[in-house]
Amino acid sequence: MTRGDRAIIVTVLAAALLMAPQAGALLAPEVGSVVLRGPRGVTEVDLSVPGRYMVEGRVGRVVFEVSDGALRAVESDCPDQICVHSGAAATGRPVICAPNGVSAAVVFAREEGLDAISR
């Protein structure tokens, strides 16, 4: 290994160490939430807080449960119960109760901080 090789290795390692904090900022954690939609409006709840949420629909109610970072319908007044039997919702795949006009979806957004301040 020559003196030039050592200089290149030291330069690359120093640059990597200096850029590490900026790389961590680019990989900000994603924050999940649940968006519940019904005939009476839209409600958003935190995916990390377990609980049961009732949404009043056109022909009855639908109860959604948030637990262990997952969303699923657990009760519905509709006749076929398709939403209850559909299982946990995946990102981009909502749980829908068509007769009631109710849906729920898991959405993720990057946690953003201030990137600039302007006057």
Phi and psi restraints in degrees (value plus and minus 20) as a CYANA .aco file:
   2 THR   PHI    -110.4   -70.4
   2 THR   PSI     151.5   191.5
   3 ARG   PHI     -82.4   -42.4
   3 ARG   PSI     -58.4   -18.4
   4 GLY   PHI     -84.5   -44.5
   4 GLY   PSI     -59.6   -19.6
   5 ASP   PHI     -82.0   -42.0
   5 ASP   PSI     -63.6   -23.6
   6 ARG   PHI     -83.6   -43.6
   6 ARG   PSI     -59.8   -19.8
   7 ALA   PHI     -84.0   -44.0
   7 ALA   PSI     -61.0   -21.0
   8 ILE   PHI     -85.1   -45.1
   8 ILE   PSI     -63.9   -23.9
   9 ILE   PHI     -82.2   -42.2
   9 ILE   PSI     -64.8   -24.8
  10 VAL   PHI     -83.8   -43.8
  10 VAL   PSI     -60.9   -20.9
  11 THR   PHI     -83.8   -43.8
  11 THR   PSI     -64.8   -24.8
  12 VAL   PHI     -84.8   -44.8
  12 VAL   PSI     -63.5   -23.5
  13 LEU   PHI     -84.5   -44.5
  13 LEU   PSI     -60.9   -20.9
  14 ALA   PHI     -83.9   -43.9
  14 ALA   PSI     -62.4   -22.4
  15 ALA   PHI     -83.9   -43.9
  15 ALA   PSI     -60.6   -20.6
  16 ALA   PHI     -83.8   -43.8
  16 ALA   PSI     -61.7   -21.7
  17 LEU   PHI     -87.1   -47.1
  17 LEU   PSI     -57.1   -17.1
  18 LEU   PHI     -91.3   -51.3
  18 LEU   PSI     -49.4    -9.4
  19 MET   PHI    -109.2   -69.2
  19 MET   PSI     -30.5     9.5
  20 ALA   PHI     -78.1   -38.1
  20 ALA   PSI     -65.6   -25.6
  21 PRO   PHI     -81.8   -41.8
  21 PRO   PSI     -57.8   -17.8
  22 GLN   PHI     -87.7   -47.7
  22 GLN   PSI     -56.0   -16.0
  23 ALA   PHI     -85.4   -45.4
  23 ALA   PSI     -57.5   -17.5
  24 GLY   PHI     -84.1   -44.1
  24 GLY   PSI     -55.9   -15.9
  25 ALA   PHI     -87.7   -47.7
  25 ALA   PSI     -52.7   -12.7
  26 LEU   PHI     -89.7   -49.7
  26 LEU   PSI     -47.3    -7.3
  27 LEU   PHI    -119.5   -79.5
  27 LEU   PSI      26.2    66.2
  28 ALA   PHI     -80.5   -40.5
  28 ALA   PSI     125.5   165.5
  29 PRO   PHI     -85.2   -45.2
  29 PRO   PSI     130.3   170.3
  30 GLU   PHI    -108.6   -68.6
  30 GLU   PSI     120.5   160.5
  31 VAL   PHI    -128.5   -88.5
  31 VAL   PSI     105.2   145.2
  32 GLY   PHI    -120.0   -80.0
  32 GLY   PSI     128.0   168.0
  33 SER   PHI    -165.1  -125.1
  33 SER   PSI     146.6   186.6
  34 VAL   PHI    -135.6   -95.6
  34 VAL   PSI     109.0   149.0
  35 VAL   PHI    -126.4   -86.4
  35 VAL   PSI      97.4   137.4
  36 LEU   PHI    -124.1   -84.1
  36 LEU   PSI     104.9   144.9
  37 ARG   PHI    -141.1  -101.1
  37 ARG   PSI     117.1   157.1
  38 GLY   PHI    -168.8  -128.8
  38 GLY   PSI     159.6   199.6
  39 PRO   PHI     -80.8   -40.8
  39 PRO   PSI     -42.9    -2.9
  40 ARG   PHI    -117.5   -77.5
  40 ARG   PSI     -18.0    22.0
  41 GLY   PHI     119.2   159.2
  41 GLY   PSI    -189.0  -149.0
  42 VAL   PHI    -142.7  -102.7
  42 VAL   PSI     117.5   157.5
  43 THR   PHI    -149.0  -109.0
  43 THR   PSI     120.0   160.0
  44 GLU   PHI    -139.2   -99.2
  44 GLU   PSI     110.4   150.4
  45 VAL   PHI    -147.3  -107.3
  45 VAL   PSI     136.5   176.5
  46 ASP   PHI     -94.5   -54.5
  46 ASP   PSI     111.4   151.4
  47 LEU   PHI     -89.4   -49.4
  47 LEU   PSI     -42.8    -2.8
  48 SER   PHI    -106.0   -66.0
  48 SER   PSI     -26.5    13.5
  49 VAL   PHI    -122.8   -82.8
  49 VAL   PSI      91.4   131.4
  50 PRO   PHI     -88.6   -48.6
  50 PRO   PSI     128.2   168.2
  51 GLY   PHI     150.1   190.1
  51 GLY   PSI     154.1   194.1
  52 ARG   PHI    -134.7   -94.7
  52 ARG   PSI     118.2   158.2
  53 TYR   PHI    -151.2  -111.2
  53 TYR   PSI     106.8   146.8
  54 MET   PHI    -120.6   -80.6
  54 MET   PSI     114.1   154.1
  55 VAL   PHI    -139.7   -99.7
  55 VAL   PSI     104.7   144.7
  56 GLU   PHI    -100.5   -60.5
  56 GLU   PSI     104.5   144.5
  57 GLY   PHI    -126.1   -86.1
  57 GLY   PSI    -187.2  -147.2
  58 ARG   PHI     -90.1   -50.1
  58 ARG   PSI     -58.1   -18.1
  59 VAL   PHI    -137.5   -97.5
  59 VAL   PSI     -10.3    29.7
  60 GLY   PHI     140.7   180.7
  60 GLY   PSI    -179.2  -139.2
  61 ARG   PHI    -136.3   -96.3
  61 ARG   PSI     138.4   178.4
  62 VAL   PHI    -149.3  -109.3
  62 VAL   PSI     111.8   151.8
  63 VAL   PHI    -128.4   -88.4
  63 VAL   PSI     103.9   143.9
  64 PHE   PHI    -126.4   -86.4
  64 PHE   PSI     126.4   166.4
  65 GLU   PHI    -141.0  -101.0
  65 GLU   PSI     112.1   152.1
  66 VAL   PHI    -131.0   -91.0
  66 VAL   PSI      99.2   139.2
  67 SER   PHI    -174.7  -134.7
  67 SER   PSI     123.2   163.2
  68 ASP   PHI      33.2    73.2
  68 ASP   PSI      16.4    56.4
  69 GLY   PHI      52.2    92.2
  69 GLY   PSI      -1.2    38.8
  70 ALA   PHI    -146.4  -106.4
  70 ALA   PSI     136.8   176.8
  71 LEU   PHI    -143.8  -103.8
  71 LEU   PSI     115.8   155.8
  72 ARG   PHI    -174.6  -134.6
  72 ARG   PSI     134.7   174.7
  73 ALA   PHI    -104.1   -64.1
  73 ALA   PSI     111.6   151.6
  74 VAL   PHI    -133.1   -93.1
  74 VAL   PSI     -42.2    -2.2
  75 GLU   PHI    -166.6  -126.6
  75 GLU   PSI     127.9   167.9
  76 SER   PHI    -174.9  -134.9
  76 SER   PSI     126.5   166.5
  77 ASP   PHI    -108.7   -68.7
  77 ASP   PSI     -19.3    20.7
  78 CYS   PHI     -97.0   -57.0
  78 CYS   PSI     137.3   177.3
  79 PRO   PHI     -90.5   -50.5
  79 PRO   PSI     -56.4   -16.4
  80 ASP   PHI    -110.2   -70.2
  80 ASP   PSI     -39.2     0.8
  81 GLN   PHI      39.1    79.1
  81 GLN   PSI       8.5    48.5
  82 ILE   PHI     -82.6   -42.6
  82 ILE   PSI     -59.2   -19.2
  83 CYS   PHI     -84.2   -44.2
  83 CYS   PSI     -56.5   -16.5
  84 VAL   PHI     -88.4   -48.4
  84 VAL   PSI     -57.8   -17.8
  85 HIS   PHI    -105.3   -65.3
  85 HIS   PSI     -23.3    16.7
  86 SER   PHI     -98.5   -58.5
  86 SER   PSI     -31.9     8.1
  87 GLY   PHI      63.9   103.9
  87 GLY   PSI    -186.1  -146.1
  88 ALA   PHI     -93.1   -53.1
  88 ALA   PSI     125.4   165.4
  89 ALA   PHI     -99.6   -59.6
  89 ALA   PSI     120.0   160.0
  90 ALA   PHI    -123.2   -83.2
  90 ALA   PSI     141.2   181.2
  91 THR   PHI     -79.1   -39.1
  91 THR   PSI     107.3   147.3
  92 GLY   PHI      65.1   105.1
  92 GLY   PSI     -22.9    17.1
  93 ARG   PHI    -146.1  -106.1
  93 ARG   PSI      76.4   116.4
  94 PRO   PHI     -95.5   -55.5
  94 PRO   PSI     144.1   184.1
  95 VAL   PHI    -118.4   -78.4
  95 VAL   PSI     104.9   144.9
  96 ILE   PHI    -145.2  -105.2
  96 ILE   PSI     113.7   153.7
  97 CYS   PHI    -133.4   -93.4
  97 CYS   PSI      73.1   113.1
  98 ALA   PHI     -81.7   -41.7
  98 ALA   PSI     -64.3   -24.3
  99 PRO   PHI     -80.1   -40.1
  99 PRO   PSI     -51.8   -11.8
 100 ASN   PHI    -109.3   -69.3
 100 ASN   PSI     -33.0     7.0
 101 GLY   PHI      48.8    88.8
 101 GLY   PSI      15.5    55.5
 102 VAL   PHI    -140.7  -100.7
 102 VAL   PSI     121.0   161.0
 103 SER   PHI    -163.9  -123.9
 103 SER   PSI     138.6   178.6
 104 ALA   PHI    -163.3  -123.3
 104 ALA   PSI     121.2   161.2
 105 ALA   PHI    -163.3  -123.3
 105 ALA   PSI     129.0   169.0
 106 VAL   PHI    -112.7   -72.7
 106 VAL   PSI     109.2   149.2
 107 VAL   PHI    -148.4  -108.4
 107 VAL   PSI     128.0   168.0
 108 PHE   PHI    -142.4  -102.4
 108 PHE   PSI     123.7   163.7
 109 ALA   PHI    -158.1  -118.1
 109 ALA   PSI     121.0   161.0
 110 ARG   PHI     -88.4   -48.4
 110 ARG   PSI     118.3   158.3
 111 GLU   PHI     -94.4   -54.4
 111 GLU   PSI      95.9   135.9
 112 GLU   PHI    -128.6   -88.6
 112 GLU   PSI     122.5   162.5
 113 GLY   PHI    -129.6   -89.6
 113 GLY   PSI    -195.2  -155.2
 114 LEU   PHI     -88.2   -48.2
 114 LEU   PSI     113.3   153.3
 115 ASP   PHI    -127.8   -87.8
 115 ASP   PSI     -34.3     5.7
 116 ALA   PHI    -186.0  -146.0
 116 ALA   PSI     134.7   174.7
 117 ILE   PHI    -145.1  -105.1
 117 ILE   PSI     111.4   151.4
 118 SER   PHI    -147.9  -107.9
 118 SER   PSI     132.0   172.0
